[in-house]
Amino acid sequence: MRQAVHCSRVVSLCLVPLLPLLSSPAHARGEQQLAEAINDYRAHPQRCSRSAGRALPPLALKSSLALPIRYRGEMREALKDSGYRAVAVRSIRLVGAYDADEAFDQLARDYCAALLDNQYADIGIRRDDSEWRVVLARPLLEGHLEDRRAAGATLLAQVNAARAKPRLCGRKRFAAARPLTWSSALGAAAQGHSRSMASGNYLAHRDLDGDMPADRAWAAGYRGRQIGENIAAGQGSASKALAGWLASPGHCANLMSPMFTQVGAAYATNSRSDAGVYWTMVFGAP
């Protein structure tokens, strides 16, 4: 059985242990008060030039972003260890602020642009007496990732939209191809491999048991003559995963191949893995 396999990779990170410190109830109240003051400022902003600006959504207070005051390591590594995968992060340390009002005054005076930066969705705050650490971040998965059934339907529709037009994959030109139909067996094989990669923290066509795409398709009940597989990691939506494949000549060739008539696709997540989310698309011809 012939296999056409391709993969893509995103930046990988190493695991760094993080031992968070516990906040006292009084400090926790101060952290909550500071978060509320920042969100009120974002809802009724004056831009750093003092002219009125557009209201911004509130930042969600996340305990996983509350890094220790004196932590000096790589922030994204530490956040990954706490279960938060950040694609954007900024840490601000304040000294000499004895309550939330004083801390907010420092932030508004010295870090206005950061407070009103729309790329951030979450906030973590840690206080130790008059010292504060404020962490602003945006997660890899922002709650917009479709459920698995919807993601499969999205990928099927977008693959067929791509196949409906002639396309250049690298230096190879492909004519428009017939639409693919969904195969539940290939979908099961894709789901199993995505879960394996997410839980095993790897990106490869050969899984931890040594099986290749055709082995997994056969085990899922597929009896096709040809099998192809695209994998990817780190994309926060089905559309982004497909866009990455179309931009890669080898993946694009699988997507456009007239040899394939069926497809199944799935993703799996693991917040403590290097990429956070893993995608698999399996093609077949019965």
C-alpha positions in Angstrom: 0.0 0.0 0.0 1.5 3.3 -1.0 1.7 6.1 1.5 2.1 9.9 0.8 3.2 11.6 4.1 4.1 15.1 5.0 4.4 17.1 8.2 4.8 20.6 9.4 6.2 21.9 12.7 5.9 25.0 14.8 8.4 26.4 17.4 9.1 24.0 20.3 9.7 24.9 23.9 11.4 23.1 26.7 9.8 22.3 30.1 10.9 24.6 33.0 9.6 23.8 36.5 7.5 26.5 38.2 6.7 26.5 41.9 4.0 29.1 42.4 3.8 30.9 45.8 0.5 31.2 47.6 -1.1 34.6 48.1 -2.7 35.6 51.4 -6.5 36.5 51.3 -5.6 40.2 51.7 -3.2 40.0 48.8 -5.7 38.1 46.7 -8.2 40.9 47.2 -5.6 43.5 46.2 -4.9 41.4 43.0 -8.6 41.3 42.2 -8.9 45.0 42.8 -6.0 45.8 40.5 -7.5 43.6 37.8 -10.9 45.3 38.1 -9.2 48.8 37.9 -7.3 47.7 34.7 -10.5 46.4 33.1 -12.4 49.6 34.0 -9.6 51.5 32.4 -9.9 49.4 29.3 -13.6 49.8 29.2 -13.4 53.6 29.4 -10.0 54.3 28.1 -8.0 57.5 27.5 -5.2 56.7 25.1 -1.7 57.5 26.1 -2.1 60.8 24.3 -5.0 61.5 26.6 -7.5 61.4 23.7 -10.5 59.1 24.1 -10.0 55.6 22.6 -12.1 52.6 21.7 -13.4 50.5 24.6 -11.5 47.2 24.9 -12.8 43.8 26.2 -11.9 42.9 29.8 -8.9 40.8 30.6 -9.6 37.5 32.3 -7.8 37.0 35.6 -5.9 33.7 35.4 -4.1 32.1 38.4 -1.9 30.2 35.9 -0.4 33.6 34.8 0.5 34.6 38.4 4.3 34.2 38.2 6.3 34.6 41.3 7.6 38.2 41.9 11.2 37.3 41.5 10.9 34.7 38.7 13.7 35.4 36.2 13.3 32.5 33.8 11.8 32.3 30.3 8.1 33.2 30.8 6.5 31.1 28.1 8.4 28.0 29.4 7.1 28.7 32.9 3.5 29.3 31.8 3.5 26.1 29.8 4.4 24.2 32.9 1.4 25.8 34.6 -0.9 24.7 31.8 -1.0 28.0 29.9 0.2 28.1 26.2 1.0 31.7 25.4 1.5 33.1 21.9 2.0 36.6 23.3 3.2 37.5 26.8 4.5 40.5 28.7 5.6 40.8 32.3 5.6 44.1 34.3 7.2 44.4 37.7 6.2 47.2 40.0 8.0 48.3 43.2 6.8 50.6 45.9 3.0 50.2 45.5 1.4 49.4 48.8 -2.1 48.9 47.5 -4.0 48.3 44.3 -4.6 52.0 43.7 -0.9 52.8 43.9 -0.1 49.8 41.6 -2.7 51.0 39.1 -1.4 54.6 39.1 2.1 53.2 38.3 0.7 51.1 35.5 -1.4 53.9 34.0 1.5 56.3 34.1 4.3 54.1 32.9 2.6 51.2 31.0 -0.4 52.8 29.4 0.3 51.2 26.0 0.6 47.7 27.5 -2.7 48.1 29.4 -4.5 49.1 26.2 -2.9 46.6 23.9 -5.7 44.6 22.3 -3.5 41.6 21.6 -3.8 40.5 25.2 -6.8 38.6 26.5 -5.7 37.4 30.0 -3.9 38.8 33.0 -2.1 37.3 36.0 -1.2 39.3 39.1 1.1 38.4 42.0 1.8 40.6 45.0 4.4 40.5 47.7 4.0 43.4 50.1 4.8 46.5 47.9 6.1 44.5 44.9 3.8 43.4 42.1 4.2 41.3 39.0 1.6 41.8 36.3 1.6 39.3 33.4 -0.4 40.1 30.2 -0.9 37.2 27.7 -2.8 35.8 24.9 -3.3 32.0 24.8 -2.7 29.7 21.8 -6.3 28.5 22.0 -8.6 31.4 22.7 -11.8 29.6 23.1 -12.5 29.9 19.4 -11.4 26.4 18.4 -14.4 24.6 17.0 -15.5 21.3 18.5 -14.1 18.3 16.8 -17.2 17.5 14.7 -17.4 21.1 13.5 -13.6 21.3 12.8 -13.9 18.2 10.7 -16.8 19.7 8.7 -14.8 22.9 8.3 -11.8 21.1 7.0 -13.8 19.0 4.6 -15.5 22.1 3.2 -12.3 24.1 2.9 -10.4 21.2 1.3 -13.1 20.8 -1.3 -13.1 24.6 -2.0 -9.3 24.4 -2.5 -9.6 21.4 -4.8 -12.3 23.2 -6.9 -9.7 25.5 -8.5 -6.4 24.8 -10.3 -3.4 25.3 -8.0 0.4 25.5 -8.0 1.9 23.4 -5.3 5.5 24.4 -5.3 6.6 23.9 -8.9 3.9 21.3 -9.7 0.6 22.4 -11.2 -2.6 20.6 -10.3 -5.9 20.9 -12.2 -9.1 21.2 -10.2 -10.0 17.9 -8.6 -13.3 16.3 -7.6 -14.5 16.9 -4.1 -13.6 14.5 -1.4 -16.2 12.7 0.7 -15.9 12.1 4.5 -14.8 8.7 5.7 -15.6 7.9 9.3 -12.8 5.3 9.4 -10.2 7.9 8.2 -11.6 10.3 10.7 -11.1 7.8 13.5 -7.5 7.2 12.3 -6.9 10.9 12.2 -8.4 11.4 15.7 -6.3 8.6 17.2 -3.0 9.9 15.7 -3.7 13.5 16.9 -4.4 12.3 20.4 -1.2 10.2 20.3 0.9 13.2 19.2 -0.7 15.5 21.8 -0.3 13.1 24.7 3.1 12.0 23.6 4.3 15.5 22.7 5.7 14.7 19.3 5.0 15.5 15.6 5.7 12.5 13.3 3.9 10.1 11.0 5.4 7.1 12.8 3.6 6.8 16.1 5.0 5.6 19.4 4.0 2.1 18.6 5.9 2.2 15.3 2.7 2.3 13.1 2.5 4.4 10.0 -0.6 6.1 8.4 -1.7 3.0 6.5 -1.4 0.9 9.6 -3.7 3.2 11.5 -6.2 3.5 8.7 -6.4 -0.3 8.4 -6.8 -0.6 12.2 -9.7 1.9 12.0 -11.4 -0.3 9.4 -10.5 1.5 6.2 -9.8 -0.8 3.2 -8.6 1.7 0.7 -5.8 1.2 -1.9 -4.0 4.5 -1.3 -3.3 6.4 1.9 -1.9 9.9 2.4 -1.5 11.9 5.6 -0.8 15.5 6.5 0.0 16.5 10.1 0.6 19.9 11.7 0.9 21.4 15.2 0.4 24.7 16.8 -2.4 26.1 14.6 -5.3 27.5 16.7 -8.1 26.8 14.1 -9.0 24.4 11.3 -8.6 27.3 8.8 -5.0 28.0 10.0 -4.1 24.3 9.7 -5.4 24.1 6.2 -3.6 27.4 5.2 -0.3 26.0 6.4 -0.8 22.8 4.4 -1.7 24.7 1.3 1.5 26.8 1.7 3.7 23.7 1.8 4.3 22.0 -1.6 4.2 18.5 -0.2 1.1 19.0 1.9 -0.6 20.9 -0.9 0.1 18.0 -3.3 -1.7 15.6 -1.0 -4.7 18.0 -0.8 -4.9 18.4 -4.5 -4.2 14.9 -5.6 -6.9 13.5 -7.9 -5.9 10.0 -6.7 -7.7 10.6 -3.4 -11.5 10.5 -3.1 -12.0 10.3 0.7 -10.7 12.1 3.7 -11.0 12.2 7.5 -9.5 14.9 9.8 -9.2 15.7 13.5 -7.3 17.6 16.2 -6.3 17.0 19.8 -5.0 19.3 22.5 -2.6 19.1 25.4 -1.8 22.4 27.1 1.5 21.0 28.5 2.8 19.8 25.1 5.2 21.8 23.0 2.7 22.9 20.4 -0.6 22.7 22.4 -2.7 21.4 19.5 -2.0 18.7 16.9 -3.8 18.2 13.6 -4.1 15.1 11.3 -5.7 14.8 7.9 -5.8 11.3 6.3 -6.6 10.8 2.6 -7.8 7.6 1.0 -8.9 6.0 -2.2 -11.2 2.9 -1.8 
